[in-house]
Amino acid sequence: MRLVGDNIPEQGVYPISKALQMAEELELDLVEISGKADPPVCRILDYQKYLYQRKKKAKEMKANAAKVVIKEIRFGPNTDEHDFQFKLKHAQEFLQEGSKVKATIFFRGRSIMFKDQGEKQLLRFAVELEDYGRPENMPVLEGKRMTMMIAPNKKK
């Protein structure tokens, strides 16, 4: 088998018995890295320490991963101007803190007849938030809801 690593005096091809003897002398483990290679590649290392470091690195990577928070803002197709501005202000705050905003227009009863009015309102909402975020998609009608996702702008 081919022996590689930091703990051995000379890297090269050794018989299995010699490799095991070297690992015992160093009080470490003989770990197979690539069994499909010809000859198989092994390394002498402290396996428990290796597992611990790998687990620690995975935990760090998970902690550093960006967590996406989605805040939803709901209004109807006939929402008053003051209410629209109020919800717009909240959406600006959400986008500034780095959350995505899901703008939803909820159609009740026969108000589904005004879906074009709802779409105009969502598009206006996206235009008003242009400085804070960009729309990920056009307004989509799903049943009695029309939704649009707005992602925050990248910070420079």
C-alpha positions as CSV (number, residue, x, y, z in Angstrom):
1,M,0.0,0.0,0.0
2,R,1.1,3.6,-0.6
3,L,1.6,5.5,2.6
4,V,1.3,9.3,2.7
5,G,1.1,11.9,5.5
6,D,3.1,14.1,7.8
7,N,3.9,11.6,10.5
8,I,6.0,9.2,8.4
9,P,9.7,9.6,7.6
10,E,9.5,8.6,4.0
11,Q,6.4,8.4,1.8
12,G,6.2,5.5,-0.5
13,V,4.9,1.9,-1.0
14,Y,5.1,-0.4,2.0
15,P,3.7,-3.8,2.9
16,I,0.6,-3.8,5.1
17,S,2.5,-5.3,8.1
18,K,5.2,-2.6,7.9
19,A,2.6,0.2,7.7
20,L,0.7,-1.2,10.7
21,Q,3.9,-1.5,12.7
22,M,4.8,2.2,11.9
23,A,1.3,3.3,13.0
24,E,1.7,1.3,16.3
25,E,5.1,2.9,16.9
26,L,3.6,6.3,16.6
27,E,0.5,5.3,18.6
28,L,-1.7,6.5,15.8
29,D,-4.2,4.9,13.4
30,L,-3.7,3.5,9.8
31,V,-6.5,5.0,7.7
32,E,-7.4,4.0,4.2
33,I,-7.9,7.1,2.0
34,S,-8.4,5.6,-1.4
35,G,-9.1,1.9,-1.6
36,K,-9.7,1.9,-5.4
37,A,-6.2,3.2,-6.2
38,D,-3.5,0.8,-7.2
39,P,-1.9,0.4,-4.7
40,P,-4.4,1.5,-2.1
41,V,-3.5,4.9,-0.4
42,C,-3.3,5.0,3.4
43,R,-2.4,7.7,5.9
44,I,-1.2,7.5,9.5
45,L,-3.1,9.9,11.8
46,D,-5.1,10.2,15.0
47,Y,-8.6,9.2,13.7
48,Q,-10.6,10.5,16.6
49,K,-8.9,13.9,16.3
50,Y,-9.6,13.8,12.6
51,L,-13.3,13.1,13.1
52,Y,-13.5,15.8,15.8
53,Q,-12.0,18.4,13.5
54,R,-14.3,17.4,10.6
55,K,-17.3,17.7,12.8
56,K,-16.1,21.1,14.2
57,K,-15.6,22.4,10.6
58,A,-19.0,21.3,9.5
59,K,-20.6,23.1,12.5
60,E,-18.7,26.3,11.6
61,M,-19.8,26.1,8.0
62,K,-23.4,25.7,9.2
63,A,-23.2,28.6,11.5
64,N,-21.7,30.9,8.8
65,A,-24.4,29.9,6.3
66,A,-26.9,32.8,5.6
67,K,-30.3,32.2,7.0
68,V,-33.1,33.5,4.8
69,V,-35.9,35.1,6.6
70,I,-39.2,35.8,4.7
71,K,-41.6,38.4,6.0
72,E,-45.1,38.5,4.5
73,I,-47.1,41.7,3.9
74,R,-50.8,41.1,3.0
75,F,-53.3,43.6,1.6
76,G,-56.4,43.5,-0.6
77,P,-56.9,44.8,-4.1
78,N,-58.8,47.9,-2.8
79,T,-56.3,48.9,-0.1
80,D,-56.4,52.5,0.8
81,E,-53.4,54.8,0.1
82,H,-52.6,55.3,3.8
83,D,-52.6,51.6,4.5
84,F,-50.5,51.0,1.4
85,Q,-47.9,53.6,2.6
86,F,-47.9,52.0,6.1
87,K,-47.2,48.5,4.7
88,L,-44.6,50.0,2.3
89,K,-42.7,51.5,5.3
90,H,-42.7,48.1,7.0
91,A,-41.4,46.4,3.9
92,Q,-38.6,48.9,3.6
93,E,-37.6,48.1,7.2
94,F,-37.7,44.4,6.5
95,L,-35.5,44.8,3.4
96,Q,-33.0,47.0,5.2
97,E,-32.5,44.3,7.9
98,G,-31.8,41.8,5.2
99,S,-35.1,39.8,5.1
100,K,-37.0,38.9,2.0
101,V,-40.5,40.3,1.6
102,K,-43.4,38.3,0.3
103,A,-46.1,40.7,-0.8
104,T,-49.5,39.1,-1.0
105,I,-52.8,40.4,-2.3
106,F,-55.7,38.4,-0.9
107,F,-58.9,38.3,-3.0
108,R,-62.1,37.7,-1.0
109,G,-65.4,36.8,-2.6
110,R,-66.0,38.6,-5.9
111,S,-62.9,40.8,-5.6
112,I,-61.2,38.2,-7.7
113,M,-62.7,40.1,-10.6
114,F,-60.2,42.9,-9.9
115,K,-57.1,40.8,-10.4
116,D,-55.6,43.3,-12.8
117,Q,-56.0,46.0,-10.1
118,G,-54.2,43.7,-7.7
119,E,-51.4,43.1,-10.1
120,K,-51.0,46.9,-10.7
121,Q,-50.8,47.3,-6.9
122,L,-48.1,44.7,-6.5
123,L,-46.1,46.2,-9.4
124,R,-46.4,49.7,-7.8
125,F,-45.2,48.1,-4.5
126,A,-42.1,46.7,-6.3
127,V,-41.4,50.1,-8.0
128,E,-41.7,51.9,-4.6
129,L,-39.2,49.5,-3.0
130,E,-36.7,49.7,-5.9
131,D,-34.1,51.5,-3.7
132,Y,-34.3,48.7,-1.0
133,G,-34.8,45.5,-3.0
134,R,-35.5,43.9,-6.3
135,P,-38.4,41.7,-7.3
136,E,-37.5,38.0,-7.8
137,N,-40.5,37.3,-10.0
138,M,-43.6,38.9,-11.5
139,P,-46.9,38.7,-9.6
140,V,-48.3,35.2,-9.7
141,L,-51.9,34.3,-9.0
142,E,-52.4,31.1,-6.9
143,G,-56.0,30.5,-6.2
144,K,-57.3,33.5,-4.3
145,R,-53.8,35.0,-3.7
146,M,-51.5,37.0,-5.8
147,T,-47.9,36.9,-4.6
148,M,-44.6,38.5,-5.4
149,M,-41.2,38.0,-3.7
150,I,-38.8,40.9,-3.2
151,A,-35.2,40.3,-2.2
152,P,-33.0,42.9,-0.5
153,N,-30.3,44.6,-2.5
154,K,-26.8,43.4,-1.8
155,K,-24.9,45.6,0.7
156,K,-21.8,47.2,-0.7
